[in-house]
Amino acid sequence: MKKLRVGVLFGGRSAEHEVSLVSAASVLRGLDPGKFEVTSVGITKEGRWVLPRPLASGEPTHAELRRALTDGQAVSLPAEPGAGAVARRESEARSPLQFDVIFPVLHGTFGEDGTVQGLLELADIPYVGAGVLGSALGMDKEVQKRLFLQAKLPVAKFVSVLRREWEAERGAVLQRARSIRLPVFVKPANLGSSVGITKVRRAGELEAAIEHAFEFDRKVLVEQGIAGREIEVSVLGNDEPQASLPGEVIPAREFYDYTAKYLEDSTRFLVPAKLKPAVARRFQEVAVAAFRALDGAGMARVDFLLEKRSGRIYLNEVNTIPGFTAISMYPKLWEASGLPYARLLERLIELALERHREKLRTRFSIELPRQRGGVLKE
């Protein structure tokens, strides 16, 4: 059979650029060359699209991908249905790169938030993961929490703050934020990988934490800290999503911050988590419900907190493009659930093509009734 042409899109104009390189290197190593013709397409920190030069080895690393971004050939993705291609901009004589499916391995803004997904929709190219709406909702932690509340899913107490409010009425904002019992977590509403997050234990630390979070977004969340266990569930599917076995993250640091996730190897993972069967099933049910509440597709990692004192489950957030590094929980949980890494990547590509076929069943034009003289009435 003819190999599927897969474009792995990595990098991006985001504070999570480096994380994307690590995830993409892992995906590139995991895609079966016997089944897929794989091409990597990079986006620099400045937002330029490039086709990297051939990598030095068949086992790409994030360091190689970083170097490849500096001397790649300039390319672009035309927003033109039917092309299914990334065009080369340096030489019109060379044919464009044709793809059957794009695998975005982009974390954070301008990649995970629906922007790239919108471009791929315009170009009519199948792609892995959530669509425009699901991606945008998954990126905005405040809006997704409001949807979870509407769906009667358990969410810890929170308040949101806009930068304009903070600059105009700082005292009032601090008073509102201090209505939540300490400790609290302060975080940018539209970012991941724990970038910009601060755990606040004392009231005097709150102002600096909010200032720090505003460096990364125009909207900030102040969330109730929950003393307990960090539980994660992987979800896979389109209209009939399935949940993996739950896993537990046990960070060596006070919470699972950026350093613990990507720079240290001291965090422990219990896969599967030691939970009573009924509790594990409840995590899976809520994970699938959260996925559906955001109109998810393809994949998502759903993060929870299990309060130690009460045993209550709190839904924290949904990540629509979870990490794919060697130590990332999303693939680890599916491997423990019986789906190996290479097969997981294949399944995600199958789901992307399935979703695109479903889209093609939708009509995007109608024939309007013609009026006398061939002119429509105003």
C-alpha positions, 0 to 999 in steps of 0.5 A: 500500500502507498505510504501516507504522507505525514507532515509533523509541524513543530516549534511555534511562536509560543513560550512553549516552543522548546517543549514542542521540539522535545515532543516533536523529536519523539513523534518523529522517532515513533512514526513507522517509516514502513507506513508513513512518509514523514516530513518535518515542518518547523515554525521559528520563534518569530513565526517563520515557516521553514522546511528543515534541511535533512537531519544528521541522524535517523533518530532526531533530537530536540537539539537537532530540530532547534538547529534545523530551524536556523537554516531551513528553506522558507515555506508557506501553507496557502489557505487554499482548499484542495492544494493539500500542500506546503509551498516552497517560497525560495524556488517556484520551479520546485513542486510543493510538498503534498501531505495527506495529513498534518500532525501538529506538535505545537504547544501553547499560543499560535499552535494549540489555540485554534489558530493553526487549526483554522489555517488547516481548515481553510487549506482543507488538510486533515490534521491530528487533534481537536478542531478550531473550537475545541482547541480554542476552548482547551487553551482558555482555562477560564472559559473551559472551567465555565463550560465544566460548571455548566456541565455540572463537572467538579471545579475548584473555586477560581476568579479571573482577572483581565490586565485592563482591570488589574491596571485600573483597579488593582486594589479591587482585584486583590480584594476579589482574589483574596476571597479565595482561601490560601494557598492559591495558584496564579496562572496565565489563562492561555498557556500550558506546561506550567509556564507563568504559574506561581503557588501563593502561600501568603497574602503578600505574595499575591500581587507579584504572582499576578504581575508575573502571570500577566507577562504571558497573557492578558487574562489571569486565573487565581485558583483555589489550591487543593491539597491532594493527589495529582491524577491524569487521564488520557482521552482518545477518539472523536465522537466516541472517545475512550479514556485510559487508565488514570495515572498519578504524578508525584513531583519532587517539587511542591507542584508539577512546574515547568522544571519538574516537567521538562528539566529534571528527572526526579518526578515520579509517575504511578501508572496506573494510579493506585485507586479503588476501581470505582474511583478510577472509573469516576475519573474516566467518566469525568475525563470523557465528559470534559472532553465532550464539553469542549467539543474535543477530537483526536486526543486530550490529557485531562488533569485532576486533583483528588483532595486528600481530606474529603476524597473529592475529585476536582477537574483542573484542565484539559490539554488538547495537544499534550506532551509527547516526550519520553516521560509524558503522561499521555503516551505512558497512560495509553501504553499502560492501557494496552496501546503502544506508542507507535500504534497510538500515533497511527490511531491519532492519524486514523482519527484525523482522517476519519474526522476529515471524511465526516467533514466532507459530508457537510454541505458548504453551499446552497443553490439560491432560488432565482428571482425574475430577471435572474436577480435576487431580491434585496 
